[in-house]
Amino acid sequence: MKQTAIEYFEKNKGVMNEHTMVQYLRRQGIPEKIIEDAREIVFGRAVFGPTPAEHGSFWNFYDKKTYEGSSQKWADFFLGLFGLAIPLYIFVILDHFIGFIIAWALLIFQIFCIFYFRQRRKYISLGCIIATIFVPLVLFIAFLRFWG
């Protein structure tokens, strides 16, 4: 049974995250001790989740975030709202054609961020959505200012 768990972890290591694999093995009726031993062999640690240095890190954008308070939600929201909007406004203010082109590129990147953070950090995604609503208005005003 332990060999089955090890093979399952190795087979799906790059395809699924650890949590999903562990849940599957638990549903198959494999004892927790065997799952922990197999995880330690394959991943080098028996404890589930990121290493202690990564756990709860604000800059960990790969793993899904579990919010522990409203301050973390607000921090993520403001990062999504102003993280790309401020550079966008700076490039628009440059009063050059290249600044206008970079502003459009940042807008496209911001739309990408909405979809990327939708499942991982939903409050960053929400901030990006709100910023994306206002950014085209700023680009339109800049267009009128430059060429109007």
trRosetta pair geometry for C-beta under 8 A, 3 or more apart (Angstrom, degrees):
i j d omega theta_ij theta_ji phi_ij phi_ji
1 4 5.5 -49 -153 30 36 116
1 5 6.7 35 151 -17 65 102
1 30 6.0 168 175 -128 112 95
1 31 7.8 65 128 21 145 91
1 34 5.6 -27 117 -155 107 162
2 5 5.8 -54 -154 36 35 110
2 6 6.4 36 149 -19 67 105
2 34 4.9 -130 -92 -150 76 101
2 37 6.0 -33 -139 92 118 127
2 38 5.9 -173 -164 -66 71 100
3 6 5.6 -51 -146 37 35 113
3 7 6.2 36 155 -19 66 106
4 7 5.8 -55 -147 38 28 110
4 8 6.3 30 153 -21 63 107
4 30 7.5 -149 88 -97 114 134
5 8 5.6 -53 -146 35 31 113
5 9 6.4 32 155 -18 65 104
5 25 5.7 60 -122 -134 99 140
5 30 5.7 135 -75 -174 118 159
5 34 5.6 148 -4 142 154 99
5 35 5.9 -139 -151 -102 147 52
5 37 7.9 88 87 75 140 84
5 38 3.7 -121 116 -51 113 169
6 9 5.9 -55 -150 36 30 110
6 10 6.3 24 155 -14 65 109
6 38 4.6 -137 -68 -141 64 99
6 41 5.7 -28 -116 85 113 136
6 42 6.0 171 -145 -53 69 108
7 10 5.8 -58 -144 41 30 108
7 11 6.0 31 158 -22 66 110
8 11 5.8 -55 -142 36 27 111
8 12 6.3 -10 169 13 63 113
8 21 6.6 153 136 -162 103 107
8 24 7.6 -151 172 99 138 123
8 25 6.5 149 93 -80 154 107
8 38 7.8 31 52 161 94 148
9 12 6.7 -81 -143 54 21 86
9 13 6.1 52 158 -72 64 88
9 21 6.1 99 -104 162 67 150
9 38 5.6 163 -10 148 138 106
9 39 6.5 -179 -107 -96 152 53
9 41 8.0 126 69 76 148 90
9 42 4.0 -156 121 1 135 174
9 43 7.2 -100 179 -31 133 93
10 13 5.8 -17 -143 -27 28 118
10 42 5.7 -138 -64 -124 74 120
11 15 7.9 -26 132 18 63 129
12 15 4.7 -82 -154 55 66 111
12 16 4.7 -5 166 27 115 106
12 21 5.6 163 93 -96 131 119
13 42 6.7 -148 -90 171 120 121
13 43 7.9 175 -130 -78 108 85
16 20 4.5 -106 177 79 119 130
16 21 5.4 138 99 -52 124 90
17 20 5.3 94 60 9 74 102
17 21 7.3 -146 98 -3 38 92
17 63 8.0 115 -134 -122 144 85
18 21 5.8 -64 -151 40 34 109
18 22 6.0 31 157 -20 71 108
18 39 7.0 72 -153 -135 116 118
18 43 6.8 19 -100 -74 128 158
18 48 6.0 179 125 -144 128 83
18 49 7.4 -138 72 -60 135 30
19 22 5.9 -56 -146 36 28 109
19 23 6.4 29 155 -19 63 107
19 48 6.7 89 -87 -174 73 124
19 49 7.7 44 -64 -78 102 69
20 23 5.8 -55 -149 35 30 112
20 24 6.5 32 153 -21 63 105
21 24 5.7 -54 -152 33 32 113
21 25 6.5 28 154 -15 66 105
22 25 5.8 -55 -148 38 33 109
22 26 6.3 35 153 -21 66 105
22 35 5.9 91 -138 -179 85 133
22 39 7.2 9 -87 -75 107 133
22 48 6.4 -35 -30 -106 166 129
23 26 5.7 -54 -148 35 31 113
23 27 6.5 31 154 -18 64 105
24 27 5.8 -57 -152 36 31 110
24 28 6.6 29 150 -19 64 107
25 28 5.5 -55 -151 35 36 113
25 30 4.6 -48 173 44 92 131
25 35 5.2 143 111 -105 140 114
25 38 8.0 -164 -134 63 165 145
26 29 7.9 64 174 -58 33 17
26 30 6.9 -88 -87 54 30 80
26 32 7.5 26 -105 -84 97 74
26 35 7.0 -5 -65 -66 76 159
30 34 5.4 -105 173 80 99 125
30 35 5.7 117 113 -58 114 94
31 34 4.9 90 67 8 85 102
31 35 7.1 -152 99 -6 44 88
32 35 5.5 -56 -148 37 35 113
32 36 6.2 35 155 -20 69 105
33 36 5.8 -54 -148 36 30 111
33 37 6.4 29 154 -17 64 107
34 37 5.7 -53 -146 38 32 111
34 38 6.2 30 156 -17 66 108
35 38 5.9 -57 -146 39 28 109
35 39 6.2 29 155 -21 64 108
36 39 5.7 -54 -144 36 29 112
36 40 6.4 31 156 -20 64 105
36 46 4.5 40 -174 -161 91 110
37 40 5.8 -55 -149 34 30 111
37 41 6.5 28 153 -18 64 105
37 46 7.3 0 -76 -110 28 114
38 41 5.7 -55 -149 35 33 111
38 42 6.2 16 159 -7 68 111
39 42 6.1 -64 -140 46 28 99
39 43 5.4 -21 180 27 70 116
39 45 7.3 -42 135 90 96 50
39 46 5.6 107 86 -130 107 49
39 48 7.4 -44 -175 -81 162 71
40 43 7.1 -63 -109 59 16 79
40 44 7.0 -8 -168 175 50 8
40 45 6.2 -65 -117 149 66 8
40 46 4.1 -14 -67 -67 106 83
45 51 7.6 150 -19 -94 171 80
49 55 6.4 55 139 -97 122 108
50 54 3.6 -101 163 92 130 120
50 55 5.0 173 79 -67 104 67
50 57 8.0 -96 123 10 156 108
50 60 6.9 -17 -101 -146 171 157
50 63 6.1 -107 -46 -26 125 163
51 54 5.0 83 54 13 76 103
51 55 7.0 -132 93 -22 35 89
52 55 5.6 -45 -140 18 34 118
53 57 7.4 26 144 -59 57 126
54 57 5.4 -72 -160 -1 43 128
54 60 5.5 98 -172 -90 87 141
54 63 7.7 92 151 8 118 140
56 60 7.9 92 78 24 14 132
56 68 7.5 -3 -124 -10 113 134
57 60 4.1 95 73 -19 104 106
58 72 8.0 -148 -105 -137 89 90
58 75 6.9 -67 -135 134 122 140
60 63 5.6 -10 150 35 115 100
60 65 7.6 143 88 -85 95 92
61 117 7.4 -61 -162 -98 103 95
61 120 6.5 72 180 135 62 145
61 121 6.6 -65 -136 -10 74 134
62 120 7.2 -115 168 -137 14 143
63 120 7.0 131 109 -147 22 102
64 119 6.6 -62 -102 142 108 79
64 120 5.2 -126 -100 -132 56 53
64 121 7.8 -176 -145 -54 47 55
65 72 7.6 -161 164 156 128 125
65 76 7.3 173 83 -84 164 149
65 120 6.5 69 -4 161 85 66
65 121 4.9 47 11 -98 129 82
67 70 7.9 59 161 -86 127 27
67 72 4.8 -179 -143 89 87 123
67 73 5.3 39 -147 -61 152 88
67 76 7.9 -95 -95 3 116 139
67 123 7.7 72 -75 -11 140 133
68 72 6.0 78 43 -1 71 146
69 72 5.5 104 62 5 71 96
69 73 7.5 -131 108 0 44 90
70 73 5.2 -53 -152 37 46 116
70 74 6.2 45 151 -20 74 103
71 74 5.7 -52 -145 38 33 110
71 75 6.3 37 153 -22 64 104
72 75 5.6 -50 -145 34 33 114
72 76 6.5 31 156 -15 64 105
73 76 6.0 -58 -152 39 30 108
73 77 6.2 32 151 -22 65 108
73 123 4.9 173 -159 -79 68 160
74 77 5.4 -52 -144 35 34 115
74 78 6.3 27 160 -14 67 106
74 123 7.7 -79 -62 174 15 147
75 78 6.2 -58 -146 40 27 104
75 79 6.4 31 153 -21 62 107
76 79 5.6 -53 -146 35 32 114
76 80 6.4 29 156 -15 65 105
76 121 5.4 -144 -152 175 134 112
76 123 3.8 91 98 86 117 113
76 124 4.7 -84 -180 -51 92 76
76 127 7.1 -167 134 -6 61 130
77 80 5.9 -60 -154 39 29 108
77 81 6.1 25 152 -18 66 112
77 123 4.5 -69 -61 172 75 103
77 124 7.3 -129 -84 -79 27 34
77 126 6.0 -34 -119 82 88 108
77 127 4.5 148 -169 -62 49 112
78 81 5.3 -53 -137 41 35 113
78 82 5.8 -7 176 17 72 110
78 127 6.4 -143 -56 -119 9 147
79 82 7.1 -72 -128 55 18 78
79 83 4.7 37 175 -52 61 122
79 124 5.6 -36 86 -113 105 95
79 127 6.5 120 70 72 51 162
80 83 6.1 -21 -97 15 15 118
80 113 7.3 176 -133 135 86 126
80 117 7.1 -147 -99 88 120 163
80 121 8.0 -175 -59 118 119 109
80 123 6.7 -167 2 131 135 57
80 124 3.8 155 -64 -164 112 49
80 125 6.4 -84 -126 -6 150 12
80 126 6.4 102 89 66 157 54
80 127 2.4 127 84 69 102 112
80 128 4.3 -86 -172 -33 101 72
80 129 7.9 9 153 11 129 63
80 130 7.8 90 117 37 105 94
80 131 6.8 -160 141 0 70 124
81 85 6.3 -34 155 7 51 138
81 127 3.7 -93 -40 -164 70 103
81 128 7.5 -121 -72 -58 36 33
81 130 5.9 -17 -109 76 95 115
81 131 5.1 159 -147 -54 47 109
82 85 5.3 -78 -127 52 38 107
82 86 5.1 38 -178 -29 84 107
82 127 7.6 -58 3 175 56 126
82 131 7.3 -172 -62 -93 30 135
83 86 7.4 -81 -178 21 4 100
83 124 7.7 4 5 -151 147 99
83 127 7.6 82 9 118 102 131
83 128 7.9 -39 50 -82 111 87
84 87 6.2 -58 -156 44 45 104
84 88 5.9 51 148 -28 72 111
84 106 5.5 171 -177 180 105 103
84 109 6.6 -165 -134 96 145 105
84 110 4.6 -171 97 -86 155 105
84 113 6.9 179 -21 10 145 155
84 128 7.1 41 31 -119 124 90
84 131 6.7 127 68 128 91 152
85 88 5.3 -58 -148 37 32 118
85 89 6.3 31 157 -19 68 103
85 110 7.8 73 -62 -107 66 146
85 131 4.3 -122 -61 -151 122 125
85 134 7.4 29 -131 80 131 113
85 135 6.2 -130 -117 -79 87 106
86 89 5.9 -52 -146 35 31 107
86 90 6.5 33 153 -20 63 105
87 90 5.4 -54 -148 36 37 115
87 91 6.3 34 156 -18 69 104
87 106 6.2 -163 99 -123 105 152
88 91 6.0 -57 -151 36 29 107
88 92 6.5 27 152 -18 64 107
88 103 5.2 91 -158 -138 77 81
88 106 4.6 -160 -88 103 93 144
88 107 6.8 91 -126 -59 135 74
88 110 7.6 -17 -57 -39 141 138
88 135 5.8 -22 139 -134 159 117
88 138 7.3 102 129 89 111 142
89 92 5.6 -54 -146 37 34 112
89 93 6.2 34 155 -20 66 107
89 138 6.4 -69 -100 -179 83 156
90 93 5.8 -58 -149 37 29 110
90 94 7.0 52 148 -43 60 91
91 94 5.5 -27 -160 -3 39 121
91 99 4.2 178 176 -161 70 81
91 100 7.6 179 140 -58 96 21
91 102 4.5 -119 -158 90 149 115
91 103 4.7 -174 97 -63 118 84
91 106 6.9 151 28 -3 147 140
92 99 6.1 164 -88 145 17 109
92 100 6.8 68 -118 -96 64 60
92 103 4.9 67 -66 -89 85 150
92 138 6.1 -152 -7 148 178 107
92 139 6.8 -125 -104 -97 131 57
92 142 4.4 -100 -164 -90 111 152
93 99 7.4 -106 57 172 37 150
94 98 7.4 -62 110 77 144 82
94 99 3.3 178 56 -80 125 152
95 99 6.9 37 26 40 23 149
95 146 7.4 172 -148 -98 58 95
96 99 4.6 102 59 0 81 103
96 100 7.3 -144 97 -4 49 83
97 100 5.5 -54 -157 33 39 114
97 101 6.6 38 148 -18 69 103
97 146 7.5 127 -88 -172 64 143
98 101 5.6 -51 -148 36 37 112
98 102 6.3 37 153 -17 68 105
99 102 5.7 -53 -144 39 32 110
99 103 6.3 39 152 -26 63 104
100 103 5.5 -50 -150 30 31 117
100 104 6.9 31 152 -17 62 100
100 139 7.7 109 -151 -146 82 87
100 142 6.3 178 -109 133 97 127
100 143 7.4 104 -143 -84 130 68
100 146 6.5 -40 -67 -26 142 169
101 104 5.9 -53 -156 33 34 110
101 105 6.6 34 147 -18 65 104
102 105 5.4 -52 -149 36 38 114
102 106 6.3 39 152 -19 67 103
103 106 5.7 -52 -148 36 32 111
103 107 6.5 37 150 -23 63 103
103 135 8.0 -176 178 -176 96 105
103 139 6.0 166 133 -102 127 101
103 142 7.1 24 79 69 172 165
104 107 5.4 -49 -149 31 35 115
104 108 6.6 36 152 -17 65 101
104 139 7.0 93 -79 -133 74 142
105 108 5.8 -53 -152 36 34 111
105 109 6.4 34 149 -17 65 106
106 109 5.4 -52 -145 39 35 113
106 110 6.2 42 152 -25 66 102
107 110 5.5 -50 -148 31 31 115
107 111 6.8 33 152 -18 62 100
107 132 7.1 113 -156 -130 80 81
107 135 5.4 174 -108 131 102 138
107 136 7.1 93 -142 -70 143 72
107 139 6.9 -19 -58 -49 148 146
108 111 5.8 -50 -153 32 34 111
108 112 6.7 39 147 -19 63 102
109 112 5.3 -50 -153 34 38 117
109 113 6.5 42 148 -23 67 101
110 113 5.4 -47 -149 31 36 115
110 114 6.9 48 149 -27 62 94
110 128 5.4 -179 -175 -159 86 102
110 131 6.4 -109 -166 100 141 115
110 132 5.5 175 125 -83 122 97
110 135 6.9 107 58 1 163 166
111 114 5.6 -39 -157 19 38 117
111 115 7.3 26 152 -7 62 100
111 128 7.9 164 -89 158 25 117
111 132 6.2 101 -79 -123 73 141
112 115 6.2 -65 -161 41 35 102
112 116 6.1 31 149 -20 71 112
113 116 5.4 -56 -137 40 35 112
113 117 5.8 13 171 -2 71 113
113 124 7.2 -92 163 142 108 107
113 125 7.3 -167 135 -104 74 62
113 128 4.9 -158 100 -115 110 157
114 117 6.8 -70 -141 46 17 93
114 118 6.6 44 154 -60 57 95
114 125 5.2 93 -149 -151 54 82
114 128 4.6 -153 -77 106 78 128
114 129 5.7 97 -123 -68 122 76
114 132 6.7 -29 -54 -23 135 150
115 118 5.6 -25 -149 -15 32 121
115 125 7.9 116 -45 -128 13 116
116 120 7.1 -25 146 21 67 125
116 125 8.0 -169 69 -89 56 101
117 120 5.3 -86 -139 59 51 96
117 121 4.6 -48 -160 61 104 84
117 122 7.0 167 143 -87 86 24
117 124 4.4 -87 -179 85 158 111
117 125 4.1 -168 96 -58 100 89
117 128 6.9 124 47 4 132 139
118 122 6.6 32 -166 -109 36 72
118 125 4.9 112 -86 -118 48 160
119 122 7.5 15 -113 -69 11 86
121 124 4.2 36 113 14 115 116
121 125 6.7 151 93 -16 65 87
122 125 5.3 -54 -151 38 40 117
122 126 6.3 45 151 -24 70 101
123 126 5.3 -42 -142 33 39 115
123 127 6.5 43 154 -18 63 100
124 127 5.8 -54 -152 37 33 112
124 128 6.4 34 149 -20 65 106
125 128 5.6 -54 -148 36 32 113
125 129 6.5 37 151 -25 65 101
126 129 5.6 -48 -150 29 33 114
126 130 6.7 28 154 -14 64 103
127 130 5.9 -55 -149 38 33 107
127 131 6.2 29 154 -15 66 109
128 131 5.6 -56 -143 42 31 110
128 132 6.0 36 155 -26 66 108
129 132 5.7 -55 -146 34 27 112
129 133 6.8 33 152 -24 61 100
130 133 5.8 -48 -157 24 34 113
130 134 7.0 16 153 -4 64 106
131 134 6.1 -68 -153 45 36 100
131 135 5.8 43 154 -35 72 109
132 135 5.7 -43 -132 26 32 117
132 136 7.5 34 171 -16 58 94
133 136 7.5 -66 -175 27 24 99
133 137 7.8 17 140 -9 57 110
134 137 5.5 -57 -162 35 48 117
134 138 6.5 46 146 -20 76 102
135 138 5.5 -54 -150 36 38 111
135 139 6.3 38 153 -18 69 104
136 139 5.3 -52 -143 39 37 113
136 140 6.1 42 155 -23 67 102
137 140 5.7 -52 -148 34 30 112
137 141 6.5 29 153 -16 63 104
138 141 5.7 -53 -149 38 33 110
138 142 6.2 34 151 -19 65 106
139 142 5.5 -53 -145 38 33 113
139 143 6.2 40 152 -25 65 102
140 143 5.5 -48 -148 31 32 115
140 144 6.6 31 153 -16 63 102
141 144 5.7 -53 -151 37 33 110
141 145 6.3 34 150 -21 65 107
142 145 5.4 -55 -146 38 34 113
142 146 6.1 25 159 -15 69 109
143 146 6.1 -59 -141 40 27 103
143 147 6.0 -33 180 35 65 106
143 148 7.1 83 124 -36 62 104
144 147 7.3 -81 -124 61 17 67
144 148 3.7 8 -166 -23 60 151
145 148 6.4 5 -42 31 14 109
